[in-house]
Amino acid sequence: MFTGLIEGTGTLLKIDHRGVDAGMIIQADYIMHPLTLGESIAVDGACLTVTSFKGSVFTVDVSAETLSRTTLGRKTPGCRLNLERALKMGDRLGGHLVSGHVDGIGVLREKRREGVSTRLFFDIPADLSRFVIGKGSIAVNGISLTVNGCGPGRFDVNIVPHTSDRTTIGSFRIGEEVNIETDIIGKYVEKMLEAWKRGETGEEPATGTRIDSEFLRKHGFM
């Protein structure tokens, strides 16, 4: 589990495509505390396992599933990547709960300067829109961001100078593809509501206890 607060960036030294899978060698661009073999690290928002390391250089394996759902397979040596090690129990949760399981790929369609900040507008797969809400949280290439506005197949975020300077997001170009992870809580809520609607709980709920849109409206959730 991660927070979406990027610790620093790294540089891709090599990507080795091995059939449907791949391996990556990455060098952290900052002083990284000693890694542990087998630990999880988010690379541009994708949770990967460290298979070897020496100093600030480490290797990870990238599965076919990860390659198909993220932008990692399109990266070339020299690319900068956002890095975050897994959250420790008891650490501050300064961003939001990020699993490192990328939901899909988004595309930057507009970049607008607003004072000292920058507003970025992204297109996303339409089926992800139901998990994106105004003032909710979203991870873009592993960066925890607040949704300013959203609609079918789109959302926008505001990037403050600190985030722009400490991550790769400041160098994004129009048309750039990014890894998107929506809020994990919304996905669990939808799954539970679907089960109630389809009666997958194994028994019919008592009259008046079914959780549906009418129930949520009555109790002020909609």
NORJOQUI-V965564 format. One record per backbone hydrogen bond with DSSP energy under -0.5 kcal/mol. NH is the residue of the N-H (numbers start at 0). CO is the residue of the C=O. E is the energy in kcal/mol with one decimal. If there is no record, write none. Layout:
NH&CO&E / NH&CO&E
//
This chain:
1&97&-3.5 / 5&3&-0.9 / 6&82&-2.0 / 7&82&-1.3 / 9&80&-2.5 / 10&26&-2.9 / 11&78&-2.7 / 12&10&-0.6 / 12&24&-2.7 / 13&24&-1.5 / 15&22&-3.0 / 16&14&-0.7 / 17&20&-2.7 / 20&17&-1.7 / 21&61&-1.9 / 22&15&-1.8 / 23&59&-2.7 / 24&13&-2.6 / 25&23&-0.5 / 25&57&-3.0 / 26&10&-2.5 / 27&25&-0.5 / 27&55&-2.9 / 28&8&-2.9 / 31&29&-0.7 / 37&49&-2.4 / 38&35&-2.3 / 40&47&-2.5 / 41&83&-3.3 / 42&40&-0.6 / 42&45&-2.7 / 43&41&-0.6 / 43&81&-2.9 / 45&42&-1.7 / 46&44&-0.5 / 46&99&-2.8 / 47&40&-2.4 / 47&45&-0.5 / 49&38&-2.6 / 50&58&-2.5 / 51&58&-0.9 / 53&56&-2.9 / 56&53&-2.0 / 57&25&-2.8 / 58&51&-2.6 / 59&23&-2.0 / 60&48&-0.8 / 61&21&-3.3 / 62&60&-0.5 / 66&62&-2.4 / 67&63&-2.0 / 68&64&-1.3 / 69&65&-1.5 / 73&70&-1.9 / 74&71&-1.6 / 77&11&-3.2 / 78&75&-2.0 / 80&9&-2.7 / 82&7&-2.6 / 83&41&-1.5 / 85&39&-1.4 / 86&0&-3.4 / 90&87&-2.4 / 93&91&-1.1 / 95&2&-2.2 / 97&1&-2.6 / 101&99&-0.8 / 102&179&-2.2 / 103&179&-1.5 / 105&177&-2.6 / 106&122&-2.4 / 107&175&-2.3 / 108&106&-0.5 / 108&120&-2.8 / 109&120&-1.4 / 111&118&-3.0 / 113&116&-2.6 / 116&113&-1.8 / 117&158&-1.9 / 118&111&-3.8 / 119&117&-0.5 / 119&156&-2.6 / 120&109&-2.6 / 121&154&-3.0 / 122&106&-2.7 / 123&152&-1.4 / 127&124&-2.0 / 128&124&-0.5 / 128&125&-1.2 / 130&127&-1.9 / 131&128&-1.8 / 132&130&-0.6 / 134&146&-3.2 / 135&132&-2.2 / 137&144&-2.1 / 138&180&-2.5 / 139&137&-0.5 / 139&142&-2.0 / 140&138&-0.5 / 140&178&-2.8 / 142&139&-1.8 / 143&3&-2.9 / 143&141&-0.5 / 144&137&-2.8 / 144&142&-0.5 / 146&135&-2.6 / 147&155&-2.8 / 148&155&-1.2 / 150&153&-2.0 / 153&150&-2.1 / 154&121&-1.8 / 155&148&-2.4 / 156&119&-2.1 / 157&145&-0.6 / 158&117&-3.3 / 159&157&-0.6 / 163&159&-2.2 / 164&160&-2.5 / 165&161&-2.1 / 166&162&-1.2 / 169&163&-0.7 / 170&167&-1.7 / 171&168&-1.3 / 174&107&-3.4 / 175&172&-2.4 / 177&105&-2.5 / 179&103&-2.8 / 180&138&-2.1 / 182&130&-0.6 / 182&136&-0.5 / 183&96&-0.6 / 186&182&-1.2 / 187&183&-1.7 / 188&184&-2.3 / 189&185&-2.2 / 190&186&-2.0 / 191&187&-2.3 / 192&188&-2.3 / 193&189&-2.4 / 194&190&-1.8 / 195&191&-1.8 / 196&192&-2.4 / 197&193&-2.1 / 198&194&-0.7 / 198&195&-0.7 / 199&194&-2.6 / 201&198&-1.0 / 208&205&-2.3 / 211&209&-0.9 / 215&211&-2.4 / 216&212&-2.2 / 217&213&-2.3 / 218&214&-1.6 / 219&216&-1.4 / 220&215&-3.0 / 221&215&-0.8
//
